Structure formats: C-alpha cells, structure tokens
Amino acid sequence: MTAVDTLLAEAEEHPIEGWDFSWLGERAISQPPPWDLQTIVERHVERAADLLDLGTGGGEWLASLRSRPPRTVATEAWPPNVEVARRRLKPLGIEVVAVPAVPDNVDQPLGLDSPVLPFDAESFSLVVSRHESYVAEEVARVLQPGGVFLTQQLGGDSNSYRAALGLPPVQRPIFDLQLAREQLEAAGLRVLAAEVGSGSTTFADAGAFAYWLRAIPWLVEDFSVSAFRTELAILEQRLTAVGPLTIEDPAFLVEAVKAGKG
C-alpha cells in the first residue's frame, strides 16, 4: 500500500461524529473569522434566561461555552449527530431535540414558515445558529420580545474545494449578508449589528482534505473517497511538491433583535 493509499483509506474509514476534526491535528488547521463568536455569545448569555442552539452538531461548540443559561436546549437534524450530542450534553443538563432538516437559506422564499421548531412561541431569550440553516420566521416566533438572534454563517461558495480536485466551477446563489438581512427583516426582526469577513482552512495532505469533504458533503456533490481517488492522488502529489493548500471561506455575523413589548 502506497502512502497516498494509506491516507485515503484512513479518510474513508474514520468515523464521522459531530463536528470534531481535532483528530486531524495540524493536518487541517482552521482560522476563524476576525470576530470572536464565542465571546459575543457569552456576553449575551450573561443576561439571557434561556438559550436555543440551532444545529448543534455533536454539541462540541455548545459544551465549550464557559457558561450557559439554566435552561439551554439544542437542536440537531442529522440523526447520527443527535446521539453524539446527547452523550456530550446530557451531563451538562442540556436537552438535544431532533428536528427536520431546514432548506439552505439561499433556497428559501421570503416568508417561509416551515419546518416548525418544536417549541412554544416566545420560548427563548437567546437563539444562536452557528453555520446552520434556519427559518427566520420560526426564529422570530420562538424569540421572546426583546430576545436576540445571533448567527455566524461560513462558506457558501464551494468552488475553491472543487478547484482543488480539478473540477469546473458551479454557478449557484450564495447565502450572504444581504439575503440574511432581507429574511430576518421580513420576519419582523431588527438587525442591530453585522460584520463580513472570512475564515480559512489549511490542509497538509489529501487525506485530511478528503475527510473534510466526507464530513461536509454539500461542499462537493456526490463526493466519496473512492469516486474521487484519482483527483485526490493528484492533489496529494501537488501538496507534496508545493506545500499545504489554504482555502478561504467567506463569512458573516448578524445580531438581530425581536421588538419588545410596548
């Protein structure tokens, strides 16, 4: 078995659980956008009675917060992640609720009000969506008057990943700050602050890149290690010759509020 065979076999066989890429170590190094989402959320947590985390993945990020409101709930749509998140978050007193998958925001018409979140109206003072699609109307419905919605969205343009495999670009609308603002304002929320920036991920070898694409399957449609073995082998040759591959991911952050009573 060649070195590239070993890398790709590992990428194909390593289990995908939650959003934990730490096992890759320095083979895949991510740089976050210029703002600190965790600090921003923790600042809001100080005055929030309850928190809803949309799309918690395996619960890794939610568990990493220094503090959480006494009532903290998480949702997750991918069945394997639901159990991973429950194992991680149950000891912290956090309920994980399985929910239907939400269409990508870029595919949603203004005013979409489904799928419905399984919570009463005005249930939460703070709702967070970290990289997860959301239905703005439902976010507004479950927020209490004066409640805050925070979302960080990363990526949206997969063509840099496609280019690394020698694939042609695809033309597709991108979920950006303008569309996010339109959806939130149409749902009755007021945008208080917004920021645009970018993050990046640096891949040291094709095995790390392949595992990344397995774990985030919407980056390259119909991706599998076996189907793209030739392209991945060529990528490994290039990385060996010229060094790591860095891919920039556009990002934006939005803080919105629901109007208070009176």
Contacts in CASP RR format, 6 or more apart in sequence:
PFRMAT RR
TARGET T0000
AUTHOR 0000-0000-0000
METHOD contacts of the structure
MODEL  1
MTAVDTLLAEAEEHPIEGWDFSWLGERAISQPPPWDLQTIVERHVERAAD
LLDLGTGGGEWLASLRSRPPRTVATEAWPPNVEVARRRLKPLGIEVVAVP
AVPDNVDQPLGLDSPVLPFDAESFSLVVSRHESYVAEEVARVLQPGGVFL
TQQLGGDSNSYRAALGLPPVQRPIFDLQLAREQLEAAGLRVLAAEVGSGS
TTFADAGAFAYWLRAIPWLVEDFSVSAFRTELAILEQRLTAVGPLTIEDP
AFLVEAVKAGKG
1 9 0 8 1.000
3 236 0 8 1.000
4 206 0 8 1.000
4 232 0 8 1.000
4 233 0 8 1.000
4 236 0 8 1.000
7 205 0 8 1.000
7 206 0 8 1.000
7 207 0 8 1.000
7 210 0 8 1.000
7 236 0 8 1.000
8 206 0 8 1.000
8 207 0 8 1.000
8 210 0 8 1.000
8 225 0 8 1.000
8 229 0 8 1.000
8 232 0 8 1.000
8 233 0 8 1.000
10 207 0 8 1.000
10 211 0 8 1.000
11 206 0 8 1.000
11 207 0 8 1.000
11 208 0 8 1.000
11 210 0 8 1.000
11 211 0 8 1.000
11 214 0 8 1.000
11 225 0 8 1.000
12 210 0 8 1.000
12 214 0 8 1.000
12 224 0 8 1.000
12 225 0 8 1.000
12 226 0 8 1.000
14 23 0 8 1.000
14 211 0 8 1.000
16 80 0 8 1.000
16 214 0 8 1.000
16 215 0 8 1.000
17 58 0 8 1.000
17 80 0 8 1.000
17 81 0 8 1.000
17 84 0 8 1.000
18 57 0 8 1.000
18 58 0 8 1.000
18 59 0 8 1.000
18 60 0 8 1.000
18 80 0 8 1.000
18 81 0 8 1.000
18 84 0 8 1.000
18 85 0 8 1.000
19 57 0 8 1.000
19 58 0 8 1.000
19 59 0 8 1.000
19 60 0 8 1.000
19 61 0 8 1.000
19 215 0 8 1.000
20 58 0 8 1.000
20 60 0 8 1.000
21 28 0 8 1.000
21 30 0 8 1.000
21 211 0 8 1.000
21 212 0 8 1.000
21 215 0 8 1.000
24 208 0 8 1.000
24 211 0 8 1.000
26 204 0 8 1.000
27 203 0 8 1.000
27 204 0 8 1.000
27 205 0 8 1.000
27 207 0 8 1.000
27 208 0 8 1.000
28 201 0 8 1.000
28 202 0 8 1.000
28 203 0 8 1.000
28 204 0 8 1.000
28 208 0 8 1.000
28 209 0 8 1.000
28 211 0 8 1.000
28 212 0 8 1.000
29 201 0 8 1.000
29 202 0 8 1.000
30 199 0 8 1.000
30 200 0 8 1.000
30 201 0 8 1.000
30 202 0 8 1.000
31 199 0 8 1.000
31 200 0 8 1.000
31 201 0 8 1.000
31 202 0 8 1.000
32 199 0 8 1.000
33 152 0 8 1.000
33 154 0 8 1.000
33 195 0 8 1.000
33 197 0 8 1.000
33 198 0 8 1.000
33 199 0 8 1.000
33 251 0 8 1.000
33 253 0 8 1.000
34 195 0 8 1.000
34 197 0 8 1.000
35 152 0 8 1.000
35 195 0 8 1.000
35 253 0 8 1.000
37 130 0 8 1.000
37 150 0 8 1.000
37 152 0 8 1.000
37 253 0 8 1.000
38 61 0 8 1.000
38 64 0 8 1.000
38 65 0 8 1.000
40 150 0 8 1.000
40 253 0 8 1.000
40 255 0 8 1.000
41 65 0 8 1.000
41 126 0 8 1.000
41 128 0 8 1.000
41 150 0 8 1.000
42 65 0 8 1.000
42 66 0 8 1.000
42 67 0 8 1.000
44 126 0 8 1.000
44 148 0 8 1.000
44 150 0 8 1.000
45 51 0 8 1.000
45 65 0 8 1.000
45 67 0 8 1.000
45 68 0 8 1.000
45 69 0 8 1.000
45 126 0 8 1.000
46 67 0 8 1.000
48 69 0 8 1.000
48 125 0 8 1.000
48 126 0 8 1.000
48 148 0 8 1.000
49 69 0 8 1.000
49 70 0 8 1.000
49 71 0 8 1.000
49 125 0 8 1.000
50 69 0 8 1.000
50 70 0 8 1.000
50 71 0 8 1.000
50 72 0 8 1.000
50 73 0 8 1.000
50 123 0 8 1.000
50 124 0 8 1.000
50 125 0 8 1.000
50 126 0 8 1.000
51 68 0 8 1.000
51 69 0 8 1.000
51 71 0 8 1.000
51 72 0 8 1.000
51 73 0 8 1.000
51 124 0 8 1.000
51 125 0 8 1.000
51 126 0 8 1.000
51 127 0 8 1.000
51 128 0 8 1.000
52 72 0 8 1.000
52 73 0 8 1.000
52 74 0 8 1.000
52 75 0 8 1.000
52 119 0 8 1.000
52 123 0 8 1.000
52 124 0 8 1.000
52 126 0 8 1.000
52 127 0 8 1.000
52 128 0 8 1.000
52 142 0 8 1.000
53 59 0 8 1.000
53 61 0 8 1.000
53 62 0 8 1.000
53 72 0 8 1.000
53 73 0 8 1.000
53 74 0 8 1.000
53 75 0 8 1.000
53 128 0 8 1.000
53 130 0 8 1.000
54 74 0 8 1.000
54 75 0 8 1.000
54 127 0 8 1.000
54 128 0 8 1.000
54 129 0 8 1.000
54 130 0 8 1.000
54 132 0 8 1.000
54 134 0 8 1.000
54 139 0 8 1.000
55 74 0 8 1.000
55 75 0 8 1.000
55 76 0 8 1.000
55 77 0 8 1.000
55 129 0 8 1.000
55 130 0 8 1.000
55 132 0 8 1.000
56 62 0 8 1.000
56 74 0 8 1.000
56 75 0 8 1.000
56 76 0 8 1.000
56 81 0 8 1.000
56 85 0 8 1.000
56 89 0 8 1.000
56 96 0 8 1.000
57 76 0 8 1.000
57 78 0 8 1.000
57 81 0 8 1.000
57 84 0 8 1.000
57 85 0 8 1.000
58 76 0 8 1.000
58 81 0 8 1.000
58 84 0 8 1.000
58 85 0 8 1.000
58 88 0 8 1.000
59 74 0 8 1.000
59 76 0 8 1.000
59 84 0 8 1.000
59 85 0 8 1.000
59 88 0 8 1.000
59 89 0 8 1.000
59 96 0 8 1.000
60 88 0 8 1.000
61 130 0 8 1.000
62 68 0 8 1.000
62 72 0 8 1.000
62 74 0 8 1.000
62 89 0 8 1.000
62 94 0 8 1.000
63 88 0 8 1.000
63 89 0 8 1.000
63 92 0 8 1.000
68 92 0 8 1.000
68 94 0 8 1.000
69 125 0 8 1.000
69 126 0 8 1.000
72 92 0 8 1.000
72 93 0 8 1.000
72 94 0 8 1.000
73 94 0 8 1.000
73 95 0 8 1.000
73 96 0 8 1.000
73 97 0 8 1.000
73 119 0 8 1.000
73 124 0 8 1.000
74 85 0 8 1.000
74 89 0 8 1.000
74 94 0 8 1.000
74 95 0 8 1.000
74 96 0 8 1.000
74 97 0 8 1.000
75 96 0 8 1.000
75 97 0 8 1.000
75 98 0 8 1.000
75 99 0 8 1.000
75 117 0 8 1.000
76 82 0 8 1.000
76 85 0 8 1.000
76 96 0 8 1.000
76 97 0 8 1.000
76 98 0 8 1.000
76 99 0 8 1.000
77 98 0 8 1.000
77 99 0 8 1.000
77 100 0 8 1.000
77 101 0 8 1.000
77 102 0 8 1.000
78 101 0 8 1.000
79 98 0 8 1.000
82 96 0 8 1.000
82 98 0 8 1.000
85 96 0 8 1.000
86 96 0 8 1.000
89 95 0 8 1.000
89 96 0 8 1.000
90 96 0 8 1.000
97 118 0 8 1.000
99 115 0 8 1.000
99 117 0 8 1.000
99 118 0 8 1.000
100 115 0 8 1.000
101 115 0 8 1.000
101 133 0 8 1.000
102 115 0 8 1.000
102 132 0 8 1.000
102 133 0 8 1.000
102 134 0 8 1.000
102 135 0 8 1.000
103 112 0 8 1.000
103 133 0 8 1.000
104 133 0 8 1.000
104 175 0 8 1.000
105 133 0 8 1.000
105 134 0 8 1.000
105 153 0 8 1.000
105 175 0 8 1.000
105 179 0 8 1.000
105 180 0 8 1.000
105 183 0 8 1.000
106 156 0 8 1.000
106 172 0 8 1.000
106 173 0 8 1.000
106 174 0 8 1.000
106 175 0 8 1.000
106 179 0 8 1.000
108 135 0 8 1.000
108 183 0 8 1.000
110 182 0 8 1.000
110 183 0 8 1.000
110 186 0 8 1.000
111 136 0 8 1.000
111 137 0 8 1.000
111 183 0 8 1.000
111 186 0 8 1.000
111 187 0 8 1.000
112 135 0 8 1.000
112 136 0 8 1.000
112 137 0 8 1.000
113 135 0 8 1.000
113 137 0 8 1.000
113 138 0 8 1.000
113 141 0 8 1.000
114 135 0 8 1.000
114 138 0 8 1.000
115 135 0 8 1.000
115 138 0 8 1.000
116 138 0 8 1.000
117 135 0 8 1.000
117 138 0 8 1.000
117 141 0 8 1.000
117 142 0 8 1.000
119 142 0 8 1.000
120 142 0 8 1.000
121 141 0 8 1.000
121 142 0 8 1.000
122 141 0 8 1.000
122 142 0 8 1.000
122 143 0 8 1.000
122 144 0 8 1.000
122 145 0 8 1.000
123 142 0 8 1.000
123 144 0 8 1.000
124 142 0 8 1.000
124 143 0 8 1.000
124 144 0 8 1.000
124 147 0 8 1.000
125 143 0 8 1.000
125 144 0 8 1.000
125 146 0 8 1.000
125 147 0 8 1.000
125 148 0 8 1.000
126 147 0 8 1.000
126 148 0 8 1.000
126 149 0 8 1.000
126 150 0 8 1.000
127 139 0 8 1.000
127 142 0 8 1.000
127 143 0 8 1.000
127 147 0 8 1.000
127 148 0 8 1.000
127 149 0 8 1.000
127 150 0 8 1.000
128 149 0 8 1.000
128 150 0 8 1.000
128 151 0 8 1.000
129 139 0 8 1.000
129 149 0 8 1.000
129 150 0 8 1.000
129 151 0 8 1.000
129 152 0 8 1.000
129 153 0 8 1.000
130 151 0 8 1.000
130 152 0 8 1.000
131 152 0 8 1.000
131 153 0 8 1.000
131 154 0 8 1.000
134 151 0 8 1.000
136 183 0 8 1.000
136 184 0 8 1.000
136 186 0 8 1.000
136 187 0 8 1.000
136 189 0 8 1.000
137 187 0 8 1.000
139 149 0 8 1.000
139 184 0 8 1.000
139 187 0 8 1.000
139 189 0 8 1.000
140 149 0 8 1.000
140 184 0 8 1.000
140 187 0 8 1.000
140 188 0 8 1.000
140 189 0 8 1.000
140 258 0 8 1.000
143 149 0 8 1.000
143 189 0 8 1.000
143 258 0 8 1.000
144 258 0 8 1.000
145 258 0 8 1.000
145 259 0 8 1.000
145 260 0 8 1.000
145 261 0 8 1.000
146 257 0 8 1.000
146 258 0 8 1.000
146 259 0 8 1.000
146 260 0 8 1.000
147 257 0 8 1.000
147 258 0 8 1.000
147 260 0 8 1.000
148 192 0 8 1.000
148 255 0 8 1.000
148 256 0 8 1.000
148 257 0 8 1.000
148 258 0 8 1.000
149 184 0 8 1.000
149 189 0 8 1.000
149 254 0 8 1.000
149 255 0 8 1.000
149 256 0 8 1.000
149 257 0 8 1.000
149 258 0 8 1.000
150 253 0 8 1.000
150 254 0 8 1.000
150 255 0 8 1.000
150 256 0 8 1.000
151 180 0 8 1.000
151 253 0 8 1.000
151 254 0 8 1.000
152 251 0 8 1.000
152 252 0 8 1.000
152 253 0 8 1.000
153 175 0 8 1.000
153 180 0 8 1.000
153 251 0 8 1.000
153 252 0 8 1.000
154 199 0 8 1.000
154 249 0 8 1.000
154 250 0 8 1.000
154 251 0 8 1.000
155 249 0 8 1.000
155 250 0 8 1.000
155 251 0 8 1.000
156 174 0 8 1.000
156 175 0 8 1.000
156 249 0 8 1.000
156 250 0 8 1.000
157 174 0 8 1.000
157 249 0 8 1.000
157 250 0 8 1.000
158 170 0 8 1.000
158 218 0 8 1.000
158 219 0 8 1.000
158 220 0 8 1.000
159 169 0 8 1.000
159 170 0 8 1.000
160 247 0 8 1.000
160 248 0 8 1.000
161 213 0 8 1.000
161 219 0 8 1.000
161 220 0 8 1.000
161 247 0 8 1.000
162 168 0 8 1.000
162 169 0 8 1.000
162 170 0 8 1.000
162 220 0 8 1.000
163 169 0 8 1.000
164 209 0 8 1.000
164 235 0 8 1.000
164 245 0 8 1.000
164 247 0 8 1.000
165 220 0 8 1.000
165 228 0 8 1.000
165 231 0 8 1.000
165 232 0 8 1.000
165 235 0 8 1.000
166 231 0 8 1.000
166 234 0 8 1.000
167 220 0 8 1.000
167 231 0 8 1.000
174 250 0 8 1.000
176 250 0 8 1.000
176 252 0 8 1.000
177 194 0 8 1.000
177 196 0 8 1.000
177 252 0 8 1.000
177 254 0 8 1.000
180 252 0 8 1.000
180 254 0 8 1.000
181 191 0 8 1.000
181 194 0 8 1.000
181 254 0 8 1.000
184 191 0 8 1.000
184 254 0 8 1.000
184 256 0 8 1.000
185 191 0 8 1.000
188 258 0 8 1.000
188 259 0 8 1.000
189 256 0 8 1.000
189 257 0 8 1.000
189 258 0 8 1.000
190 256 0 8 1.000
190 257 0 8 1.000
190 258 0 8 1.000
190 259 0 8 1.000
191 254 0 8 1.000
191 255 0 8 1.000
191 256 0 8 1.000
192 255 0 8 1.000
192 256 0 8 1.000
192 257 0 8 1.000
193 253 0 8 1.000
193 254 0 8 1.000
193 255 0 8 1.000
194 252 0 8 1.000
194 253 0 8 1.000
194 254 0 8 1.000
194 255 0 8 1.000
195 252 0 8 1.000
195 253 0 8 1.000
196 250 0 8 1.000
196 251 0 8 1.000
196 252 0 8 1.000
197 250 0 8 1.000
197 251 0 8 1.000
197 252 0 8 1.000
198 248 0 8 1.000
198 249 0 8 1.000
198 250 0 8 1.000
198 251 0 8 1.000
199 248 0 8 1.000
199 249 0 8 1.000
199 250 0 8 1.000
199 251 0 8 1.000
200 246 0 8 1.000
200 247 0 8 1.000
200 248 0 8 1.000
200 249 0 8 1.000
201 212 0 8 1.000
201 246 0 8 1.000
201 247 0 8 1.000
201 249 0 8 1.000
202 244 0 8 1.000
202 245 0 8 1.000
202 246 0 8 1.000
202 247 0 8 1.000
203 209 0 8 1.000
203 212 0 8 1.000
203 239 0 8 1.000
203 244 0 8 1.000
203 245 0 8 1.000
203 246 0 8 1.000
203 247 0 8 1.000
204 239 0 8 1.000
204 243 0 8 1.000
204 244 0 8 1.000
205 236 0 8 1.000
205 239 0 8 1.000
206 232 0 8 1.000
206 233 0 8 1.000
206 235 0 8 1.000
206 236 0 8 1.000
206 239 0 8 1.000
207 232 0 8 1.000
207 236 0 8 1.000
209 232 0 8 1.000
209 235 0 8 1.000
209 245 0 8 1.000
210 225 0 8 1.000
210 228 0 8 1.000
210 232 0 8 1.000
212 219 0 8 1.000
213 219 0 8 1.000
213 220 0 8 1.000
213 223 0 8 1.000
214 223 0 8 1.000
214 224 0 8 1.000
214 225 0 8 1.000
217 223 0 8 1.000
220 228 0 8 1.000
225 232 0 8 1.000
235 245 0 8 1.000
238 245 0 8 1.000
239 245 0 8 1.000
END
